[in-house]
Amino acid sequence: MNVLERLSVVSKITELLESAKVAQPLERLSIMPNIFDLFSKLGVSFSADNEEEQKSVRTPDQVSNDNNALFEKYLAGGFNDESVEDFKQTMHKVNDLGLPFDSVKDGVISWFTANEDQIAA
């Protein structure tokens, strides 16, 4: 792949990442595989464990509406007012129900941002 092709791929990744920032939580789930594919074109490899995890993640169509509502609330910061212990339980629950790791991580970052005072304690 020549330099111009690589720049084009990087540009596409940037566009997808920007659209993921403003996308609804479930829309982000459909954007992420495209980003992973583009990174692969650049030669960025993902560990075998991560690839297996991505294959085992259920799509939004495969989970119930209740789970989708829970995922949306989690990704929107709806649990940011929970105590540390309660949030840990919520985080494990959405992970166990099939929310992709990167999305679980986004929720944790949101909780930490909203609860900086608890982190310093």
Secondary structure, 3 states (H helix, E strand, C coil): CCHHHHHHHHHHHHHHHHHHHHCCHHHHHHHHHHHHHHHHHCCCCCCHHHHHHHHHCCCHHHCCHHHHHHHHHHHCCCCCCCCHHHHHHHHHHHHHCCCCHHHHHHHHHHHHHHCHHHHHC
